[in-house]
Structure formats: C-alpha cells, structure tokens
Amino acid sequence: MLNGSGDPGTVLVYLIVSLAISWLIVYTAVRAAVGHVMDRAIPRIVAEAITTADGVQFAISNLGTAPAVDMTVRWFLAPADQVMARTALLGVNGRFEWTVSVAAAPDETMAVRKLHLDWAHDADPSLGRRSSTCPVLVPSRLNAAE
C-alpha cells in the first residue's frame, strides 16, 4: 500500500486512521490507569500556622472535592483524647481556624511540628475514617506551653 504507488489521498486517510487508533489506545490506557483516582470525591486537607504577637493561629483548608465530616486535630503522636480543635463539617473550599494563645518567649526559634487530622468521609461512621499528617512551622513558645 505504501510502496510509492499509492495516491496522496489514500496515504492521508491511512495516516489519519493510524493516528486516531494510536490516540485511542493511549487514552484508554491512561484512563484505565488513573481515571478512577480523578473521579473520586475526596477531601484534600492542608494545614498552616501563622505566628502572631498573642499566639499561633492555625488554619485547616479543604481543597478537595468532598467534605470532611467530624474532623479532629491534635499533635502527631499525642493521645487521641488530647484534641486541639474539632469541627463537625469542613466543606469543599472550606476553612477552619482557631488560635492557641501563648505569650512570646525570648530568643524564640521556629520548629516544624506535625498535626494529626482525623475525619470521616461521610456522616455514616460505618464507612470508616481517614487521617492525615500535616507539617506546620510553629514558634518555640508553643512547645513550652504544652
């Protein structure tokens, strides 16, 4: 067919069909590999800490595609009953803030600490809970207050 004797129209049709089939194969493979992840409605939780003169203001944001229900926040490796903050619902694009009041310390340094976030994916607790660990930069005065 492509031995040089084919007319340009036949070559063009063969090229278009070959490209369409190649694209379909690649699209199908990619969709099968990662499509299920892109279709899921899940929360994507991000934490930040802002140092103020009176303490440390924490903010938790949900940048995902589903709400987080019954969220609790505590320090990483702290007992489960030592909850720093709790919210019943953190919606999509929602923000949850609280402040820990603590006086300034002389020669203060900054340290990375981890927050442990725990939430349910649905109001039905039988569907299970999810958790995440988010690092935050906090001043040394927060370590002394505990």
URFEN-V395907 format. One record per residue. RES is the residue in three letters. SS is DSSP state (~ for helix, > for strand, _ for the rest). PHI is phi as a letter, one per 40 degrees, with the letter a starting at -180 (NA if undefined). OMEGA is omega in whole degrees, 0 to 359 (NA if undefined). Layout:
BEGIN
[[RES & SS & PHI & OMEGA] [RES & SS & PHI & OMEGA]]
END
This chain:
BEGIN
[[MET & _ & NA & 180] [LEU & _ & b & 181] [ASN & _ & c & 179] [GLY & _ & g & 181] [SER & _ & c & 181] [GLY & _ & c & 178] [ASP & _ & c & 184] [PRO & ~ & c & 179] [GLY & ~ & c & 179] [THR & ~ & c & 179] [VAL & ~ & c & 180] [LEU & ~ & c & 178] [VAL & ~ & c & 178] [TYR & ~ & c & 179] [LEU & ~ & c & 180] [ILE & ~ & c & 179] [VAL & ~ & c & 179] [SER & ~ & c & 179] [LEU & ~ & c & 180] [ALA & ~ & c & 179] [ILE & ~ & c & 178] [SER & ~ & c & 179] [TRP & ~ & c & 181] [LEU & ~ & c & 179] [ILE & ~ & c & 180] [VAL & ~ & c & 180] [TYR & ~ & c & 180] [THR & ~ & c & 180] [ALA & ~ & c & 180] [VAL & ~ & c & 180] [ARG & ~ & c & 179] [ALA & ~ & c & 184] [ALA & ~ & c & 187] [VAL & ~ & b & 184] [GLY & ~ & c & 181] [HIS & ~ & c & 179] [VAL & ~ & c & 182] [MET & ~ & c & 182] [ASP & ~ & c & 184] [ARG & _ & c & 173] [ALA & _ & c & 181] [ILE & _ & b & 174] [PRO & _ & c & 172] [ARG & _ & b & 190] [ILE & > & c & 179] [VAL & > & b & 180] [ALA & > & b & 174] [GLU & > & a & 178] [ALA & > & b & 180] [ILE & > & b & 181] [THR & > & c & 176] [THR & _ & b & 180] [ALA & _ & c & 183] [ASP & _ & c & 183] [GLY & > & i & 180] [VAL & > & b & 178] [GLN & > & c & 178] [PHE & > & b & 177] [ALA & > & a & 176] [ILE & > & b & 180] [SER & > & b & 177] [ASN & > & b & 180] [LEU & _ & c & 184] [GLY & _ & c & 184] [THR & _ & b & 178] [ALA & _ & a & 179] [PRO & _ & c & 173] [ALA & > & b & 185] [VAL & > & b & 177] [ASP & > & f & 182] [MET & > & c & 173] [THR & > & b & 180] [VAL & > & b & 176] [ARG & > & a & 175] [TRP & > & c & 178] [PHE & _ & c & 181] [LEU & _ & g & 174] [ALA & _ & c & 177] [PRO & _ & d & 185] [ALA & _ & c & 181] [ASP & _ & c & 178] [GLN & _ & c & 182] [VAL & _ & c & 177] [MET & _ & c & 184] [ALA & > & a & 180] [ARG & > & a & 173] [THR & > & b & 181] [ALA & > & c & 183] [LEU & > & a & 173] [LEU & > & b & 185] [GLY & _ & c & 177] [VAL & _ & c & 184] [ASN & _ & g & 179] [GLY & _ & c & 180] [ARG & > & b & 181] [PHE & > & b & 184] [GLU & > & b & 172] [TRP & > & a & 182] [THR & > & b & 173] [VAL & > & b & 181] [SER & > & c & 178] [VAL & _ & a & 183] [ALA & _ & c & 179] [ALA & _ & c & 180] [ALA & _ & b & 177] [PRO & _ & c & 180] [ASP & _ & f & 183] [GLU & _ & c & 175] [THR & _ & b & 179] [MET & > & b & 180] [ALA & > & a & 176] [VAL & > & c & 175] [ARG & > & b & 182] [LYS & > & b & 173] [LEU & > & b & 175] [HIS & > & b & 181] [LEU & > & b & 182] [ASP & > & b & 182] [TRP & > & a & 175] [ALA & > & b & 180] [HIS & _ & c & 184] [ASP & _ & a & 178] [ALA & _ & c & 178] [ASP & _ & c & 184] [PRO & ~ & c & 180] [SER & ~ & c & 179] [LEU & ~ & c & 174] [GLY & _ & g & 180] [ARG & > & b & 178] [ARG & > & b & 177] [SER & > & a & 182] [SER & > & a & 176] [THR & > & b & 182] [CYS & > & b & 176] [PRO & > & c & 176] [VAL & > & b & 179] [LEU & > & c & 184] [VAL & > & b & 178] [PRO & > & c & 182] [SER & ~ & c & 180] [ARG & ~ & c & 179] [LEU & ~ & c & 176] [ASN & ~ & c & 181] [ALA & ~ & c & 184] [ALA & _ & c & 185] [GLU & _ & c & NA]]
END
